[in-house]
Amino acid sequence: MNPHLLNRVVIVGGGTAGWMTAAALGHLLEGSPTKVALVESEAIGTVGVGEATIPPIIAFNTMLGIDEDEFVRETNATFKLGIEFVDWLEKGHSYIHPFGDFGRDFDAIPFYQYWLQRNLNGEKDDLFSYSLMVEACRREKFMRPITDRPQSAYAGINYAFQFDASLYAAFLRRFAEGKGVERIEGRISNVAQDSASGHVQSVELDSGQSIEGDFFIDCSGFRGLLIEQAMQSGYEDWRKWLPCDRAVAIPCSRDAFPIPYTRATAREAGWQWRIPLQHRTGNGYVYCSEFLDDDDAESTLRANLDGEPIADANRLRFVTGHRKEFWKGNVLALGLAAGFMEPLESTSIHLVQTSIARLLTHFPDKRFSQPDIDAFNARTLREYIRVRDFLVLHYTATKRDDTAFWRHCQQIEQPDELRRRIAQFEQGGRIFEEPNDVFGTASWLAVMYGQGIVPQASNPLIAKVAPERIDSIVRRIGETIDNAASDMPTHQQFIEENCQARTVS
């Protein structure tokens, strides 16, 4: 047996990040010599106010062997086919970023290139009507993909979830403890470090109990109890690109059947989220304190709720960016302890998930290989940068100049890689997926086009295709999607028949 195997992994902090990590490690280390413990205090609240996700979370649940219907019931979840962006390009305009492709490729050429050439030929129509996910959102429909018929329009259905973050953490806690993870209650008052290496040796609780470990995973939230306060990793501030630094959240009663998508509505100094769950609706206003004070932000949010408030307002402060070292010594940060990418595209849980996946491929022993740590940090940083650029696109590609905040956004200097992507799309309709892209071609297409970036030309290979054939291809795809969306069950019907939560009033 490897004498350098870890004896104990200690996760500091619960919440979504902590219990996702505990569930994954508990599952994969079950029966091994390495034990897992999680330290959290019920006296310390978590940031989670209702979470929306993106499709890769399905892979996480599958890895753990979680039954999806049970998961949906236990977390009061709904299904999510995309995100609607309201008033982002200009007031009165909206579009949906769908979790799925547009149309179907022909002759190795993306469908949207045919649609684009058809529009350049003068046949103007709506790009978004060629997405089954968008049409399902518009009609409030949902079903899972049909996997045994790859040519079916339903084979490409792609979805995620909207759920109660506190219920999700509790669900994962039960799972993790069932796999042998030890939960330790208490508030950490001191961190002991080795004088030579700087590695964390133990954490001490207010009660005086000392908890030793070989490897520590910091899920302590914004404060970064281990990665920052002990290991002094440092923080890279990205507010010059993403200026919002505050949020206020208020859940409200459900006013109608939940819809299968999240809504992000641009406001005076930021944007408002709306996350429909089975039992309530999650709402929040993400804003920039330079242009709006906290009380006015809360008043705006309250004025735009579509149900009665059912809890006090939760006010949050943050700095968009990341730790300069996500993993330093024997401490690795996950979740808000690692960095914060505002929730505009529902990437917070995904970044936890991908970091857990990277941890598993770089799982250490007591020697803590520096090349492995460097590789983890480099790959994580690339992913954060890709997400950052995608978020910056929403703010900077806008015609809005009606408030000081939006005029400021128009002046933000886009990162070089984002400028290149936009130029390639604008000049020739080209979109190239890059390594570590969280969002693929369809996502970039939806948001660039939805934010008013219109290509001036199509792929030159389209020139060989007769206009009549282009028209036929596009029309046929449109009819197929329209028919498929019509035949789907409603979102509410699907939930009632498969995964109705027990606590819905």
N, C-alpha and C positions, 0 to 999 in steps of 0.2 A: 504493500500500500504506500502511496505517496506520503512521505512524512511531512510534507508542506501543506497538506490539505487544511482548509479553514475549519476551525472547530465551531465557531459561532459567528453568524451574521446578525448585526443589530440594526434594525430599521428605526430611525428616530422620527416619530410623527405618524399619524394615521391619515385620515381623510382619503380621498380618492387615490392619490399617488402612493401613499403608504400601504394601503390595503391591496392595490393592484400588484405592487412589488411583492408583498407578503404572499399573495395568492400564487403568483408565478413561481417564486422560489420555493414555497411550501410544496407545490405540486411537483416540481422538478427535482427537489432535494429530498423528497419523502423516502425514508429508508436509508439515507446516506449518513455518514458520520457528521456532516455539517448541519448544525442546528440553526433555526431562524427564530429570532425574537423581535417583537415590535413594541416600542415604548411610546405611549401616548397618555395625555391627560384629558379627562373629560371636562376639566375646568378651562381648557383652551379650545376655543371654537375653531372651526375650519372655514375656509373661504367659500367652499362649495355652496352655490345657491340655486342649483338646477343646471344640468349639463346637457349640451348638445355635442354630438360626436360625428365622425366621418367613417366611411365604410370599413377601413382596416380593423376596427374594433371587433368585427365578426371573427377575424382570424384569432384574436386574443381569446375570445370566449371559446372558440373551437379547440385551441391549444389546451385550455383548462378542462375541456369536456363538459362545459356548462350547457344545460338544456335551454335553448333560446326562449321558448314560451314561458318557462319558469322564471327566467331572468327578467323578462318583460313584466310579468305579473308582480314579482317581488319588488321591482323598482318603480312601479307606476309608469312604466315607459310607454312611449309611442314610437312609431316608425318614422324615419326621416329620409326623404328622397332628394333633398336639396335645400338651398337657402334662397329666400326671396330678398332682393335688395330694392328698397323703395326710396325714391328721391335722391339717389346717389349721383346719377349723371346730371339730372336737373329735377326740379320739383315737378311732380306729376308723372314721372317716368319710373318704371319698375322692370325688373327682369329676374329670372330664376337661374341660379347656378346649380345645375343638376348633377347628381351622382351617377352619371352614365353617359354613354356616347351619343353623338348626334348621328342619326341614320345608320348606314352600313357602308363600309368601304367597297369600292369597285375597282378592279384592275390595279390593286395596290395603291390607289389614290384615295385619300380620305374623302368621305362623303361631303364634308363641308366645302371642299374645293369645287365640287359640282354645283352645290347650292350657290357658292360665291360667283362662279362664272355665269350661272343663270341670272343672278341679280345684276351682274355687270352687263349682261345682254338686254337688260331692261325689264325682266320679270321680277319685280320687287315683291318679296314676301317675308314672313317672320321666321328667322332662323330657329327660334325656340320651339316652334310647332313641330320640329323634326326630332325632338327629344321625347321619348316615351316617359321619362322621369318628369319632365316639365308638364306634359299633358296630364299625367297622373296627379301631380300637385294641383294643377288648375281645377281638376274635377274631384279632388279629394279622394283618390283611389289608391289602393295598395294591394299587392300580393308579392309573395316571394318568387324568385326566379324559377323557371322550369329548366332544370339542368340536363334532362335526358333528351332534349330536342334543341340542339345548338342553332338550328336555323329559325327557331321560333323568335318572334319579337320579344317574348318574355324571358328569353335566355339572358338578355343583357341587363335585366333589372339589378340595380345596385342600391344599397340602402345602408343607413346607420340607425342610430337610436337617439331619442331625447328622453332623459330620465331624471329622477330626483337623486342628486349627488349624495345626500346623506343616506338614502336607502341603498344606493349602489355600494357605498363604503361598508354598510352593515351586511349586505349580501356577501361581499367579498371577505369580510371578517369571518363570517360563519364558515365559508369555504376554506379559508386559510387555517383556521383553528382546527377544522376537520382533518387537515393535512399535517397537523403537528406543530404549527406555528404558535409560539408562546406570546401571549399579550401581557404586557406589564404596565400597570397603571401608575402614573406619577408624573410630576413636573420636574424637568431636568434643571438642576441648580449649578452644576459644575461639570466641566469637561477636563479629563486628565489626559495629558499628552506625553509621549516619550521625549525626553530632553534632547536626545541625539537625532532621531529621525523625524520628529514632529508628528508621528502617527498618533491618532487617537487610541488610547488604551482602554478607557472606560468613561461612562457617564454616571454622574451621581444624582440621585433624586433628592427632593426636599426631605424625604423621610430618612435620608442617610444611606439608603441602599445603593450599592455600587454595582453597575452592570458592565461587565467586561465583554470585549469582543475582539475579533481579528479584523473584521471588515465592517465599516459603518456606512449605511445608506441614509443620506440626509433628506427627509421628506417633511422638514419643519416649516415649510412655507416661505414667505417673502424674507423672513429674518435670517434664514440660512444659518441656523444655530451652529452647525459643525463646519460646513464648507466655507462660510464667511467669517463668523465670529471666532472660530478656533483655527481654521486652516488659512484664513485670509487670502482667499482665491482672487478677490477683486471682481469688479462688475463693469461690463461694457454697456454703456448707456446709448440706446438707439432712439431717443426722443427727437433727434433732428429729422428722423424719417417718419416716426410714428408718435405724434405729439400728445395723444390722449394719455392722461396720467391719473384719472380718477374714475370711479364707477359708483353708482348707487343702485341697489337691487331691492325690489319689492314683489313678492309673489301675490297673485290675486286669484279670486275664485274663477272657475271655468265658466265661460258664458255660452259655449256651444260645444259640439263634438270637436275633439282635437284634430287639427289638420296635419298632414304628413310632411311638414317642412317647418324650418325655423324662419323667422322674419327679422331682417335687420333694416331699420328705418333711419335714414339720415336725419339728424336734428341740427339745431342751431350751432352747436359746438362739439358734435360727435355723432353718436348713433344709439338707437334703442334696440335692444333685443327682445324678442318674444318667443318663448319656448313652450309649446303646448304639451302638457302631460295629461295622463288619464284623470288625475284628481285635482289639478290646478294648472295655472299658467305662470311660468317664470318670466319676469320682466326685469330689465336693467337699462341704465343709461350710462354709456361709456363716453367720457368727455374730457376736454382739455381745460384745466383749471386756469390757464392764462386767459381764457375767453369766457368762462362761466363759473360762478361761485357755486358752492355745494348746495345751498338752500334753493337757488333757482333751478339747479339740476333736478333736485328731488321734486320740486313743484311741477316741473315739466313732465317728469315721469308719471307722477300721480294723475296729471291731467290727461294722460294718454293711455291709461289702463283700461282694459275692456271688461273688467270685473271689479268686485269689491276687494280692497287690500285685506290680506289675511295674516300679515305679520308686519312688524316694524321694519323701517328701512335699514338696510345694511350698507354702510358707506365704506368704500375701499380706496386705498391709495397704492399706486404702483409706479414702477419705472420700467418701461418696455426695454428689454435687452437680455443679457445673459451673463453668467459667471465666466470669467476669463479662463478658468479651468473647471470643467464640469466634474472631473475626477482628479483629485489631488491626494497623493499618498494612499492612505487606506480609507479615504472618504470619497464617496460618489454622491452627487446631488441629483435628485429627480423632482419633477413637478415644479412648483413655484420656487423651491430652493435653488433650482438650476437656472431659472430664467422665466421671463414672462413675455408671452406673445399674446396680445390682446385677443379676445375671443371672437373676433369678427368672422373667421372661417372655421371655428370650432376645432382648433388644433391642440388645445391644452392637453386633453387626455391622450391624443395621438402621440404627442411628443413624449409623454410618459411611456406609452406602449413601445415606441421605437427605441427609446433608451433602454428599456428592460430587455428588448431583443438584442441590442448591442451588448448589454451587460452579459447576457447568456453566452454570446459568442466570444467574449473577452473575459469570461469568468476567472477570477484570480485565485492563486493560492497565496500562501503567506509571503512569498517573495515579491509580489506586486510588480510584475514586469513593466518597466517604464515604457518600452516600445508599445506594449498593449494599451497602456493608459494614454499614450500620445495618439494612438490610432483611434481610440474611443473618442477622445476630445476633438480630433480633427473631423471625424465623420459626423459627430453631433453638431459641431459648429456649421458645417456645410448645410445640414438640414435646417438649422435655425435661419441661416441666410436665405435659403430658398423660400421658407415660409414668410420671412420678413418682406422679401421682394413682392410676393403675391399680395400681401396686405397693403404695401405701399401703393401698388397699382390702383386699388380701390379709391384711395384718397387723392391721388395726383391726376388720374385720368377723369376729370370732372369738368363740367361747364358751370358749376355752381360758384357764384361770386356774390351771393346775397347776404353773407355775414362775414365778419372779420376772420372767423375760423376757416371758412372755405376759401377765402382769398389767400390766407396763409398756406393752405394745402396746395393751392395751385403754384406756389413759389417753392415748394419743397424740391430739392435736387434729387432726382431719382438715382438709385445705385446704378453703376455702369452696366451690370448684367441685365437689369430690368430694362434699361434704355435699349439695349441690343435686342432683347426679345420683342419689345414693342415695335422697333424699327423693322424687324424681319416680318412681323405680321402686317404692319401697315403698308409696306412696300410690295409684298408678294403673297400675303396670306399664309406665311409659313410659321409653323409652331414646332419646335423641337424639344422633346423631353430630355431633361438633363439628369445625370446621376444624383440621387438623393432628393429628387423631386417628390414632394408630398402630393402635389396636384399634377395630373396628366394633361394631355392635349385638350380634352373636352372641357376641363376646368378653365384652362387659360383662354380657350376660345370663348367660353360663355362670359367670362368677366371682361376680357378685352373688348369684345363686341358689345356687351351690355353696358360698358362704360364709354361707349361712343367711338371706339377706335375701329375704323372701317378700312379694310384692305383696298389698295388701289389697283391690284392685279391678282390673278389667280396663278396656280402652278402652270407653267408653260406646257406641261404634258397634256393639259386639258384641251389645248388647241387642236389635237387630233380627233377629239370627240365632237361629233355633229351636234349642233344645238338641239335638234329634235330628240336625240338620244339623252342628252343632259336633262331636257325637260321631262322625258319619260321616266328616267331614274328618280328624279326628285319628286315628281308627282306620286309615283308608286310608293316610295318610302313614306310620304306624307299620309297617303291613304291607309297604309299598313299600321302606322302609329295611331292614327285616329281610331281605327277599328279596334286595335288592341286596348287602348285606353278605355274605350266605351265598354268593353267586355270585362274589365277588372272589377272586383268587388270594391265597395267603399272602404276607406281606412277604418271607419268605426265598425263596420260589419266584420272586417277581418279580425279586429281586436276582440270583439264580442264572441266570435266563434272559436278563437284560438288562445287568447292570452289576456282576458279581462282581469284587471287587478281586483283584489278582494276588498280594497279599502275605498274604492270609488263610490262617492255618494250618489 
